[in-house]
Every structure is written in C-alpha cells, then in structure tokens.
C-alpha cells in the first residue's frame, strides 16, 4: 500500500493540490482494502468447501462393532473422536480378510465421499494397495501395515507396553511357572506383544515360561477355546492371556478356575480370576490422527505410534485378589514407561533359539518393531 502512495506522490507531483492527493490516497486505500477482503473471502469459502469435502471418515473392520474386544473398542474410539471433531463416520464391519470384500468396501466408501479411510486389520492394506494407487487423493491409515504407498500411514498404539506390565502381573501370579498365550498368527504385531509380555513375566519371575499356541485367525472361538484348554490341562498353565478379537480364552479360564488377563476390552460378569485388561484409549488415538489429517500433517508420517506417555495405554482396574505389594511393583513399572525410562526392547535380548537380537546399550528401532519381529524371546515357546 505504501508503494501505491509513493506512486501518487511521484507521478502526480504538482499537477494536483494537496487535497486532491489526500483524496486519491484514500481512494487507493479503499480499492486495495476491497481487493484484500475479496481474496480473504475467497480463501474462507475455499477452506469451508475443503472442510466439507473432508468431513467424511471411512472405517473398515473385520468383526461386529458391538462385540467386546478389538472391534467394539476401536469403533467406540473412532466414533467418539469423530463426534468431537464434527466429522461423519462411515462404517463397514464384518469384512473378513482376503474375502474380496475389503476392496469393495473401499470403493463404496470413496463413492460416498470418504477422504480418509481406516483399515482396521493387518492384511487389509495388501488387498487394497491397487486402490491406493488409483485414488492418490484419498488418505489411508492402517494398523501396523507392511505395505507402503504415498497416501498410506501405518498407525498403532504401543500395546506392547501394556503387555509388558501384564506380563509382570502374570509372573507374580503364577504358582506353576507356566503361563499360556493364545494368539492369532505370528506377524510382527502379535510377536512383539508376546515378546513384551514374556519380558515382563521374566522381570518378576525369571523361572516362569510362556507357552504360545496359534489359532490361525483373529477370531475362531472353537479353536481359541480348544487351545486354552490344552494350555491348562497339558502344560499346567495357571494364568492365561490372548491376542484375539474376543474373550473366548477368558471363558475357558473361568470354567477351569484359573487366572487370565484380557485384551482390548473391559469385561463384565467374571470372577476375581479376571485379573485385568490391557486397554488403549482409542478415542485419544483417533482424535490425534484425525487432527493431524485435518491440519495436513498426516501425509508426512509413514509410521505413527501412541503410547503410555500420552496416557493412552494402561491396565484396567485390578482384581481384588491382587495384593498391595504387587500393585506397588506394577505402578512402578508403569511410571518407568510413562517417563520414558523403560523402552522394553533395549539392551541385551536373546531369542528362544539363543540368537542375540539386541545388544547391550542398543534399542530396537520402531521400523524394526513394526516390520521385522519374526522371532520370539527367550522364555517363550510355541507348542501344538
């Protein structure tokens, strides 16, 4: 604006009197102000349109959103986050992996206007990778994906921190030094949870062992119940835990009268053998991701984690059978994690075949934890 006034002084010179110069300056000021206001209003309406276009969030999950465990906890979390941010949630559930239904669901969500789509199962990204390339302007978010795309971000919670605490609890509770772990499949996500749990067990009870049985699926109640019974009857396990979508293992533990630790759900109608649950504040998880997305910051993140330091990962209220001494120890471990003084996967770690996987003063990287944990730590054994 000063340049415009300088132009008036320089080129009008003495041809107009001082009053005319003042009038012209005012006139130029009004014109410039009008132009700037118009630009601002254009940007305002463009931003409003952009927000309107991006207010639809797609969500795809393998099971029933009303089923206790992985499915319900994630649905409740993203629903609460979307409501807080005034975003519309478009949900597709009961979409099995490798069934051909996930790509169909993605296409359907995009046709309804979803600009960001959450893929809530490990193998979904592999199924829809071609669609990520087909729709470069749609943002995809997956849980611990091994796939890579320019518009894909792998996001997860450090559930293994909660597993570590629960392992310490199991180590203090077992009397047989035999702990059972029913798990879906040996991918990095599941393995790092088993490893953290076992490291927690051995912290409080170096003599205890963790016996692992695979089910081959995120949800197969018949196989889960069968494996849980085998771990109790054949391997003398007196504490059980699991990495499955629901609490079938807990039901078996209750039937046999042994302790168990749940995962991703607050359970009801169980006895004191239900020691605690490893849980995540998924609403905090989704709120943080969606805010980053709306600000345009998510696109630069390939991997994103939320953890105990953000008060997102924890164990639920303990059973009344957990004594004060045990609670103090568990509280101390939680404080270590929230302060960043315990990285779990650090210093000297051997796998169950005797190979050194982490050296003294070394920390296993997040990228390695996400993609390459194809081994189990010393103290964990896979059984049939």
N, C-alpha and C positions, 0 to 999 in steps of 0.2 A: 504494500500500500504506500509506503514511503517513496518507492520508486515512481509510482504514479504521480504523487505530488511533486516530485522533483521534475518530472516531465512537464507538468503545468508551469512551474517556475521558469524552466529553461527555454521552452519553446514559445510561450505566450509573451514572456518578457514584459515590455512596457505597453503592449497593444491593448491590454485591458487594465482597468483600475483595480485597486486593492480589494474592493468589494466584490467585483466580478470574479477575481481569483478565489476568494473565500467561497463564493457560491459554487464555482466549478469543483473545488476540493471536496465540498460537502456532497455534490452530485456524484463524483467519482467514488467517494466513500460508500455512498448508498448502493451504487452499482456493484462494487466489489463485495460488500456485505451480502447483497442478494445472491450473487454467484456462489459465495462460500456456503450460504444457507441452503441453496439448492443442492450443492454437492453433498452436504451433510445429510439432507433428507433422502437423497438417492441412496446413500450408504446405509441409512437407517432401514429403509424399506428392503434393500437387498439383504441386509442381515436378518430382518424379520422373515423374509422368504426362505433364507437359508436355514433358520431355526425351524421353520415349519416343515421344511423338507426332511430335516434330520431328526425329527422328534419321534420316529418310529424305530423301535428296537426289536430285533428278531431274536428268538431264543429256541434252541432245539435240544431236546434231552431224550435219553433212551427209555425212561420209565414213566410212571404215573406221578404227576406233580403233587398228589395227595398222599403219597407213600412215604412213610417215615424213613429218613436216611438221606442219601445223596440227592434224590430227585426233589423231595419236598424242601430240603434246606436251601438248595440253590434257587428254586422257584420263589420261595418266600423272600430270599435275599434280594434277587433282582427286581421283584415286584415292589418291595419297599423302596429300593433305590430309584426306580423309575417314577414312583409316585412322588418322591421328594424332589425330583428334578423336572416334574411335569412332562414326562415322556410316556409315549404309548407303547405298551408291551404287547408284542405279537408272539404267541407261544405255540410251538409244535412239540407234542410229547408222545411217548410210546413209539419212538422212532428207533428201531433196532439198528445196531451197527451192521454194515455190509449187507443190508437188505435192499439197497437201491432206493430206499425211501428218503434218505438224507438229502441227496441232490434235488429230489423232487420238492422237498420241504424248503430248501434254499431258494429255488426258482419261485416258489409260491410266495415266500416272504418278500422277495425283491419286487415281485409284481404288485404287492400290497404297499410298497413304499419304504420298506426297511432299508436303512442306510448303514446300519451296523448289525451284525449277526453273531451271536454267541453260539459256539459249537461245544456242547457240554458232554462230550465223550471222546476218549483218547484217539479213536480211529476215524472219527468224522472228517478231519481235515484231509486225510489221504483220499477219501471218497469224493470230496468236493473241490479238490485242487484245480481241476479244469475250469470250474465256475469262478474261482478266484481270479483266474486269468481273463475270463470272459467279462467279468464285472469289476474292472480295476478301481472304480469309484465307490465300491461298497467295501466297508471295513469288516474284516473277520477277526474274531477273537476265539482262541481255542484254549483248552486246558492241557498244558504240557505236550503240545504237539511236536513231532519230529519233523514235520513238513515246513517248508519255507516258501514265502511269497511276499511280494512288496506290500500287499494290503492285509497281511496276517500278523497278528501279535499273539504270542503264547503267554498266557497269564495263569498264575496259580498261587495258592496260598502255601506257605511253608508248613503244611500239615505235619511234616516230619518232626517239627519242633514239639507239637502236641504228642506225637507218637513217642518221642524220647521221654517226656515226662510220664506218660502212661506206662512205658517200659520200666521206668524206675519204680512205679507203683506195683506193677506185676512182680518185679523182682523181690519186693518186700513182702508180698502176699503169699507167694508160692511156698508150700511146705514140701513138695515133691521135687522141686527144682526142675520141673517140666512144665513148659508153657506152650499152648497151642495157638497157631495163627492160620486162619482160613483166608485164602487170598485168591483173587480172580485170575491173574496172569502175571508172568514175570517181565513186565515192562519197567522202564526207569521209574515211573511214578510209584508203582507198587513196591518195587525193590528198595527204593530209598526210604519208604515208610517202614518196611520190615527191618532194614539196617539200623535206622534211628531207634526203633523200638528195642532192638536187641542190644544196642549200645547202652540204652537206658537201663535195661534189665541187668546187664553186667556191671553197671556202675554201682548198683545197690546189692547185687548178688552175683559175684563172679562165677559161682558154681552152677548157676541156672542155665538151661538151654532152651532155645526156641525152636519148636518143630513146626514146619510150614507145609501146608497141603494146598495144592492148586485146585480150583474148580473149573477153570477154562472159560468163565463167563462172569460178567458183572452181576448177573442175577440168575441164580438157579437154586432155588430153595431146597430142592431134594438133595442135590449134591452137597450143598453147604451143610445141611443137617447131618448127612452121612459122614462127611469129613470131621465135623465137630465131635460126633460120637466116637469115631476111630481115635481121634487125638486123646479123648478122655479114657477110653477103655484099653486101647493098645499101648499108648505112650504115656499114660498116667498123668496127663495134664490136669492141673487143678486151677489154672487160670487160662481163659481163652480171650482172644480178640480176633478181629477180622478186617478185611478190606473188600467189602461187598456193598451192594446198593441198599440192602435192608438188614434186619436184625434176626435172621433165621438162626445164627450161631448163638445169640443170646437166649433164644427159646430152648435150645438144646442144653445149654449150660444151666438154665433154670431147672430143667427137668432132672438133670443129674446132680443138682445141688453144688455146682462149682462156680467160682467167681468168673466174671467176664467184664471186659471193657468195651464199650460201644464206640461207634464211629459215625460222625456226621449227623447225629440225631440225639435229641433228649427223649429218652424212653419213659414210658409210664407202665404201671401195673406189674412191676418186677419187685422181687425181694431185695434184701441187702446184698445179695450176690452180684447185683449190678453195681459195680464199684464206681464208675464214672463214664463219661463220654468224651472223646476227643472231638472238639467242635470248632467251627470257624464262624466269625461274624461275617457271613457272606454279604450282608447289606453294606458293610463298610467296603468290602472288596469291590462290589459292583458300582457303588457310588464313586469310588476313586477312579475306576477305569472309565466310567461314563463322563465324569467331569474332564478327565484328560482328553477324551474323544471330542467333546464339545468345544474345548479350547484349541483343538488341533494338535495336541501334544502326543497323542497316542501313536500316530503314524511313525514317529521316530523310534519307538520302542519295539524291539524284537521280542524280548523276554521281560516279563514283569512279575514281581513277587510281592505278596503282602505277608506280614509275619507278626510274631509276638510283640515286637517293638511298637507296633501300631495298635496293640491291644486287640488284635483280630483272632489270634489262635490261643486256645486255652483248654483246660479240662473243666467239665461241668462240676457242679456241687458233688462232693464225695459221699459215698455210702456211709452210714453211721458206724459201720464196722472198721473204718479207717481210723487208727488211733492218732493221738496228738503228735507223737514223735514222727510218725510217717508224714503227717501233714506239714510239719516244720521242714522236713527234708524236701518235699515236693515244692513247697513255697520258695525255698532257697534256690532250687533248680530253675523255677520259673523266673525268679529275679535275675539269675545269670543270663537267661535267654533275652529278657526284655532289655537288659543293659548292654547286650552285645558281647558279653564276656564268655559266652559258650557258643561256638559255631557248629558244634556237634561233629561235622565231617572235617576234622582237622587233626593234626599231629599223627602219631603212628597208628595206622589202621591196617589190619590183615583181613583178607577174605577167608572163607571157610575151607579153602584149599591150600592155605598157607602162603598165598602171594601177598606181597606188600602193596597196598593200594594207595596209601597216603603216608608220606614220610614225616618225620619229626619237623615241626615248625612249618609244615605245609598245610594249605587249605584247599579242599576240593572245590573247584570253581562252580558257579551256578550253571554254566553251559554244560559242564560235565554231569552235574546232578540232573539236569533236565533230559539229557540225551543218552548218556552212556553208562548208566548204572545197570550193568547186566551181570552183576555178581552180588553175593550175599556175604555179610561179615562173619567173622569167626564167632561161633556161638549159635548161628542159625543153620538149621539143616532141613532140606526138603525131603519129605517122606511120602510114601504111597499109602 
